[in-house]
């Protein structure tokens, strides 16, 4: 596939995310897709379960692509993730708070499917916006 086709595939995957359609999103993943996160290697089903948990907690979650670059079989994206915490998240009851965090992702594509994914999200900003990190603690570490 060309770099333009690879970028279009990633945009389609993000459109599925933005519409809350996890089964459609997973159609863009190879059944053997792996996700690398915090030193762990996760399979597609595990990633799908985690994404469903996030979608349940933030049902209006949207990814806005700020930058997308492709070279060969790799597509890298810088995004802003926004949503409202209306469902349970990490054992925390809904707060009704709106969040906006930075997210970066890179995928490797083969035969029209995502086969590898690397992603980082600003988890500290998320926890701070949900009120899980006291302002005093943040001030002490600044």
RODO-2510 file (C-alpha; in nm, 4 decimals, decimal comma):
residues 142
     n   res          X          Y          Z
     1     x     0,0000     0,0000     0,0000
     2     x     0,1115     0,3568    -0,0601
     3     x     0,1747     0,5994     0,2255
     4     x    -0,1441     0,7856     0,1236
     5     x    -0,3435     0,4597     0,1482
     6     x    -0,1864     0,3817     0,4854
     7     x    -0,2797     0,7273     0,6176
     8     x    -0,6354     0,6819     0,4864
     9     x    -0,6599     0,3477     0,6698
    10     x    -0,5517     0,5143     0,9963
    11     x    -0,8026     0,7960     0,9466
    12     x    -1,0776     0,5373     0,8864
    13     x    -0,9747     0,3572     1,2045
    14     x    -0,9947     0,6874     1,3967
    15     x    -1,3348     0,7628     1,2433
    16     x    -1,4558     0,4266     1,3771
    17     x    -1,3171     0,5208     1,7218
    18     x    -1,4868     0,8617     1,7066
    19     x    -1,8198     0,6982     1,6265
    20     x    -1,7776     0,4564     1,9197
    21     x    -1,7731     0,1522     1,6901
    22     x    -1,5174    -0,0859     1,8417
    23     x    -1,6035    -0,3837     1,6141
    24     x    -1,5509    -0,1634     1,3052
    25     x    -1,2281    -0,0288     1,4514
    26     x    -1,0990    -0,3814     1,5115
    27     x    -1,1660    -0,4674     1,1463
    28     x    -0,8619    -0,2528     1,0651
    29     x    -0,6435    -0,4651     1,2948
    30     x    -0,4772    -0,7899     1,1987
    31     x    -0,5929    -1,0713     1,4301
    32     x    -0,2224    -1,1020     1,5180
    33     x    -0,1788    -0,7283     1,5888
    34     x     0,0394    -0,6441     1,8868
    35     x     0,0406    -0,3263     2,0935
    36     x     0,3478    -0,2084     2,2799
    37     x     0,2792    -0,0110     2,5959
    38     x     0,4799     0,0556     2,9125
    39     x     0,7100    -0,2389     2,8480
    40     x     0,4224    -0,4776     2,7798
    41     x     0,3210    -0,6497     2,4584
    42     x    -0,0571    -0,6831     2,4309
    43     x    -0,2630    -0,8782     2,1805
    44     x    -0,5562    -0,7399     1,9806
    45     x    -0,8237    -0,8849     2,2104
    46     x    -0,6622    -0,7361     2,5217
    47     x    -0,6321    -0,3974     2,3520
    48     x    -0,9954    -0,4203     2,2384
    49     x    -1,1057    -0,4875     2,5973
    50     x    -0,9088    -0,1885     2,7261
    51     x    -1,0509     0,0348     2,4536
    52     x    -1,4043    -0,0781     2,5391
    53     x    -1,3419     0,0165     2,9032
    54     x    -1,2297     0,3647     2,7951
    55     x    -1,5248     0,4003     2,5562
    56     x    -1,7651     0,3031     2,8365
    57     x    -1,6110     0,5586     3,0738
    58     x    -1,5916     0,8366     2,8121
    59     x    -1,8667     0,7603     2,5571
    60     x    -1,8225     1,0938     2,3771
    61     x    -1,4467     1,0435     2,3396
    62     x    -1,3040     1,1977     2,0218
    63     x    -0,9604     1,1890     1,8624
    64     x    -0,8584     1,4990     1,6735
    65     x    -0,5541     1,4469     1,4533
    66     x    -0,3101     1,7349     1,4863
    67     x    -0,0319     1,5845     1,2719
    68     x     0,0067     1,2663     1,0692
    69     x     0,3228     1,1506     0,8958
    70     x     0,3758     0,8331     0,6963
    71     x     0,6852     0,6651     0,5635
    72     x     0,6868     0,3192     0,4134
    73     x     0,4624     0,0953     0,6209
    74     x     0,4584     0,3276     0,9269
    75     x     0,2038     0,5973     1,0117
    76     x     0,2655     0,8299     1,3081
    77     x    -0,0067     1,0522     1,4522
    78     x    -0,0172     1,3262     1,7137
    79     x    -0,3687     1,3719     1,8466
    80     x    -0,5765     1,5464     2,1072
    81     x    -0,8213     1,3211     2,2880
    82     x    -1,1295     1,4829     2,4415
    83     x    -1,4244     1,3418     2,6281
    84     x    -1,6495     1,3542     2,9317
    85     x    -1,6114     1,1118     3,2233
    86     x    -1,9652     0,9705     3,2508
    87     x    -1,8884     0,6053     3,3288
    88     x    -1,6767     0,4163     3,5792
    89     x    -1,3035     0,4411     3,5064
    90     x    -1,0293     0,2545     3,6934
    91     x    -1,2768     0,1936     3,9751
    92     x    -1,3618     0,5632     3,9965
    93     x    -1,7274     0,6639     3,9681
    94     x    -1,8181     0,9158     3,6978
    95     x    -1,7164     1,2749     3,7704
    96     x    -1,8856     1,4446     3,4755
    97     x    -1,5549     1,6215     3,4107
    98     x    -1,4391     1,7009     3,0605
    99     x    -1,0847     1,5974     2,9747
   100     x    -0,8397     1,6847     2,6992
   101     x    -0,5098     1,5012     2,6704
   102     x    -0,2257     1,4559     2,4252
   103     x    -0,1920     1,1198     2,2526
   104     x     0,0713     0,9904     2,0139
   105     x     0,0535     0,6723     1,8140
   106     x     0,2455     0,4852     1,5506
   107     x     0,1224     0,1864     1,3544
   108     x     0,2826    -0,0547     1,1118
   109     x     0,0554    -0,1670     0,8300
   110     x     0,0789    -0,4813     0,6188
   111     x    -0,1751    -0,6124     0,3696
   112     x    -0,4232    -0,3396     0,4621
   113     x    -0,4247    -0,4163     0,8366
   114     x    -0,2534    -0,2718     1,1427
   115     x    -0,0004    -0,5326     1,2587
   116     x     0,1838    -0,3302     1,5248
   117     x     0,0907    -0,0308     1,7380
   118     x     0,2892     0,1896     1,9738
   119     x     0,1032     0,4512     2,1732
   120     x     0,1559     0,6991     2,4513
   121     x    -0,1061     0,9080     2,6272
   122     x    -0,0616     1,1823     2,8831
   123     x    -0,1994     0,9748     3,1690
   124     x    -0,0822     1,2238     3,4313
   125     x    -0,2882     1,5006     3,2697
   126     x    -0,5885     1,2657     3,2555
   127     x    -0,5628     1,1790     3,6253
   128     x    -0,5112     1,5457     3,7129
   129     x    -0,8172     1,6549     3,5131
   130     x    -1,0279     1,3861     3,6820
   131     x    -0,9180     1,5169     4,0217
   132     x    -0,7257     1,2032     4,1174
   133     x    -0,3986     1,3878     4,1814
   134     x    -0,4121     1,6562     4,4493
   135     x    -0,2897     1,9997     4,3400
   136     x    -0,0559     2,0022     4,6433
   137     x     0,1213     1,6915     4,5157
   138     x     0,1630     1,8442     4,1712
   139     x     0,2989     2,1674     4,3228
   140     x     0,5481     1,9679     4,5344
   141     x     0,6876     1,7901     4,2274
   142     x     0,7142     2,1000     4,0073
***
